[in-house]
């Protein structure tokens, strides 16, 4: 029952994000706005516990969510054979670009957040 409440919260925040995105003509997709709202709401146990139960349920059945993708690939096998190399190149390049941006942002945040202490080495055993 708690997992259903979690799904309710997820759908509420996605719907709120859609309404805000379309109503205010924001340049972000509604589900992204809903995720930001959900992130803010996860501070409250009334939201956190049901969403955690829903997440555990969805993660335990994650392999079932790949079935439609596999069926779609098999259905459009001619397109995959025609554009497969291009699709593979796009997936690899976008993954590398995403990882590179993540590394750069983490380095910038780490260096900015700790100031001069970020550049010093940690104390070794025996150092005072």
C-alpha positions in Angstrom: 0.0 0.0 0.0 2.9 2.3 0.8 4.3 1.7 -2.7 1.0 2.9 -4.2 1.2 6.1 -2.2 4.7 6.6 -3.5 3.5 6.1 -7.1 0.8 8.7 -6.3 3.4 11.2 -5.2 5.5 10.6 -8.3 2.5 11.1 -10.5 1.4 14.2 -8.6 4.8 15.8 -9.0 5.0 14.9 -12.6 1.6 16.4 -13.2 2.5 19.5 -11.3 5.7 19.9 -13.3 3.7 19.5 -16.6 1.2 22.1 -15.4 3.9 24.6 -14.4 5.9 24.0 -17.5 3.0 24.5 -19.9 1.2 27.1 -17.8 4.2 29.4 -17.4 5.7 28.5 -20.8 9.0 27.4 -19.2 11.8 26.1 -21.4 12.1 22.9 -19.3 10.1 19.7 -19.8 7.4 19.1 -17.3 8.9 15.9 -15.9 12.2 17.7 -15.2 10.3 20.4 -13.3 8.4 17.7 -11.4 11.7 16.0 -10.5 13.0 19.2 -9.0 9.8 19.6 -7.0 10.1 16.0 -5.9 13.7 16.6 -4.8 12.5 19.5 -2.7 9.6 17.4 -1.2 11.8 14.5 -0.3 12.8 16.3 2.9 9.5 15.4 4.5 8.9 11.8 5.7 5.3 11.9 4.5 6.7 12.0 0.9 10.1 10.2 1.5 8.9 6.9 2.9 6.2 6.1 0.3 8.5 7.2 -2.6 11.3 5.0 -1.1 8.9 2.0 -1.1 7.8 2.7 -4.6 11.4 3.0 -5.8 12.3 -0.3 -4.1 9.4 -2.0 -5.9 10.3 -0.5 -9.3 14.0 -1.4 -8.9 13.1 -4.9 -8.0 11.2 -5.3 -11.3 13.5 -3.1 -13.4 14.3 -5.9 -15.8 10.6 -6.0 -16.9 10.9 -2.4 -18.0 13.5 -3.4 -20.7 11.0 -5.8 -22.4 9.2 -3.1 -24.4 12.6 -1.7 -25.6 13.7 -5.1 -26.8 10.4 -5.7 -28.6 10.7 -2.3 -30.2 14.2 -3.1 -31.4 13.0 -6.4 -32.8 10.0 -4.8 -34.5 12.2 -2.2 -36.2 15.2 -4.4 -37.0 15.5 -3.1 -40.5 16.0 0.5 -39.1 18.6 -0.8 -36.7 20.5 -2.6 -39.5 20.3 0.6 -41.6 21.3 3.1 -38.9 22.9 0.8 -36.3 26.4 2.2 -36.6 25.2 5.8 -36.4 23.1 5.0 -33.4 26.0 3.3 -31.7 28.3 6.3 -32.4 25.7 8.7 -31.0 25.2 6.6 -27.9 29.0 6.3 -27.3 29.7 10.0 -28.0 26.8 11.2 -25.8 27.9 8.9 -23.0 31.5 10.2 -23.1 30.3 13.8 -23.3 28.0 13.3 -20.3 30.8 11.7 -18.3 33.2 14.5 -19.2 30.7 17.2 -18.2 30.0 15.4 -14.9 33.7 15.2 -14.1 34.3 18.8 -14.9 31.4 20.0 -12.8 32.5 17.8 -9.9 36.0 19.2 -10.1 34.7 22.8 -10.2 32.4 22.2 -7.3 35.1 20.5 -5.3 37.7 23.2 -5.9 35.2 26.0 -5.2 33.6 24.5 -2.2 36.7 23.8 -0.1 38.9 26.8 -1.0 42.6 26.5 -0.3 42.1 23.3 1.8 41.2 21.4 -1.4 44.7 21.7 -2.8 46.5 20.5 0.3 47.2 16.9 0.8 45.6 15.0 3.8 47.7 14.4 6.9 49.7 11.1 7.0 50.1 8.8 10.0 52.5 10.4 12.5 52.0 14.0 11.2 50.8 16.5 13.7 
